[in-house]
Amino acid sequence: MAEVLIVAGEPSGDAIGAELVDAARRVAPTVHFFGAVGPALESAGAEHVVATREITALGLVEVVPRLPAIRRAMRRLERAAADRQTIGAILIDSPDFNLRLARKLGRRSVPVVQYVSPTVWGWRPGRVATIEKRVRRVLLTLPFEAEFYRDSRVDAVYVGHPALDRIPTDLGSRESVATRFGLTASRRWVALLPGSRAGELARMGPLLAETATRLRQQVPDIELMTMVAPGLDPSAITTALAGVAGLKLVETDRHIALGHCDAAIATSGTVSLELALLGVPHVVAYRLSNITFAIAKRMARVRWIALPNLIADRAIIPELIQRDAQPRQLAEPVIEWLENDDARAAIRQELQRVSQTLGPPGVAERAARAALSAFGIYVESLPPATDTSV
């Protein structure tokens, strides 16, 4: 039995990791995974050593009170890797934690694969040198990242974005979806997506709730829904969006419901790319603590934060950050899309172009094969993910 450490530092990494573990079991059934896991990874069969929630942290300032607990978790993971004949480690996203863990694992001669590149193209480009020293292979999820690593000594492999594997090919009819989720097919549907982490929900939930009130004033005949991310307590999101009358809570098959939405307002993150793949016009918003935002703004090297805009290298969807994220500004483009079919069709066409750059589905299997082969486990290679320009 080959032992592989896997570390997911937040719920999105837990979902990505679970998909990779499922794919790895198909191509290399003798591999056993253990490490920092959430509900999805544990359900996929990865052994719990540390819970993902123990190492989840958001923001440059907000992380400080959690540092002692995070350090304890890192020590437990290092000991677990040392106590077993660990052939390699797959560290998912969360570079602040994972690149430190990679250094410790390197001292024990445990090769590391980093799944999801740190945003070295956006800020802290000096991390490339750190990655060269500590990471055997990086699995890239965004097409433009390959160009960034081309002149480095990093073994960087573009596998495609995990969101590609999550989008159903058949969304069903609007009428059937309306019946299933208690919606009215003839009305416009708007999704409110405040995020999945506690800090995001606390900051973004009230903002989206205020925006929903404004939307209802301008377009009374709309249906509002929100999606419960895997591993998230439904009560957390309903509390965050308290005061939104008639809010529909979608806990299963959320992509099917999202795919029929006429518009959405989303916290910045992977959900924006999922909305792009589904062709749903949306606004991206984000708020941080003022100190964290000031530091991040000084360090940032990119013009956008929304993934569709980053991939396209131009502003396709509106993004409103910090003080610009106000109910009126968030509601305005949504109202335009709800009332103007041509405007809605135009942005859907732009989102389709973004979708076409990402390559085909099969991301989890490509990632599993690329990771395991880096540890010397032979698996037959697959054709690479395609990479075309917008």
RAPE-V604347 format. One record per backbone hydrogen bond with DSSP energy under -0.5 kcal/mol. NH is the residue of the N-H (numbers start at 1). CO is the residue of the C=O. If there is no record, write none. Layout:
{{NH:CO} {NH:CO}}
This chain:
{{2:30} {3:85} {4:2} {4:32} {5:88} {6:34} {7:90} {8:36} {9:7} {9:92} {14:10} {15:11} {16:12} {17:13} {18:14} {19:15} {20:16} {21:17} {22:18} {23:19} {24:20} {25:21} {26:22} {27:23} {28:24} {31:28} {32:2} {34:4} {35:47} {36:6} {37:35} {37:50} {42:38} {43:39} {44:40} {45:42} {46:41} {47:33} {49:35} {49:50} {50:35} {52:37} {54:51} {55:51} {55:52} {56:52} {63:59} {64:61} {66:63} {67:63} {67:64} {70:66} {71:67} {72:68} {73:69} {74:70} {75:71} {76:72} {77:73} {78:74} {79:75} {80:76} {81:77} {82:78} {83:79} {84:80} {86:81} {86:84} {87:3} {88:3} {89:111} {90:5} {91:89} {91:113} {92:7} {92:90} {93:91} {93:115} {97:94} {98:94} {99:95} {101:97} {102:98} {103:99} {104:100} {105:101} {106:102} {107:103} {108:104} {108:105} {109:106} {110:105} {111:109} {113:89} {114:137} {115:91} {115:113} {116:114} {116:139} {120:118} {122:119} {123:119} {127:124} {128:125} {129:126} {130:126} {131:127} {132:128} {133:129} {134:130} {135:131} {136:112} {137:112} {138:155} {139:114} {140:138} {140:157} {145:142} {146:143} {148:144} {149:145} {150:146} {150:147} {152:149} {156:154} {157:138} {159:140} {159:157} {160:140} {164:161} {165:162} {166:163} {167:163} {168:166} {171:169} {177:173} {178:174} {179:175} {180:176} {181:177} {182:178} {182:179} {183:178} {185:183} {187:184} {188:221} {190:223} {191:263} {192:225} {193:191} {193:265} {194:192} {201:197} {202:198} {203:199} {204:200} {205:200} {205:201} {207:203} {208:204} {209:205} {210:206} {211:207} {212:208} {213:209} {214:210} {215:211} {216:212} {217:213} {218:214} {219:215} {222:220} {223:188} {225:190} {226:248} {228:250} {229:227} {232:229} {236:233} {237:233} {238:234} {239:235} {240:236} {241:237} {242:239} {244:241} {245:243} {247:244} {248:224} {250:226} {250:248} {251:249} {256:253} {257:253} {258:254} {259:255} {260:256} {260:257} {261:258} {262:189} {263:189} {264:281} {265:191} {266:283} {267:193} {268:285} {272:269} {273:269} {273:270} {274:270} {275:271} {276:272} {277:273} {278:274} {279:275} {279:276} {280:275} {281:279} {283:264} {284:318} {285:266} {286:320} {293:289} {294:290} {295:291} {296:292} {297:293} {298:294} {299:295} {300:296} {301:122} {310:306} {311:307} {312:308} {313:309} {314:309} {316:314} {320:284} {322:286} {324:321} {325:322} {326:324} {330:326} {331:327} {332:328} {333:329} {334:330} {335:331} {336:332} {337:333} {338:334} {339:335} {340:336} {341:339} {344:340} {345:341} {346:342} {347:343} {348:344} {349:345} {350:346} {351:347} {352:348} {353:349} {354:350} {355:351} {356:352} {357:353} {357:354} {358:355} {366:362} {367:363} {368:364} {369:365} {370:366} {371:367} {372:368} {373:369} {374:370} {375:371} {375:372} {376:373} {377:372} {378:376} {385:158} {388:357}}
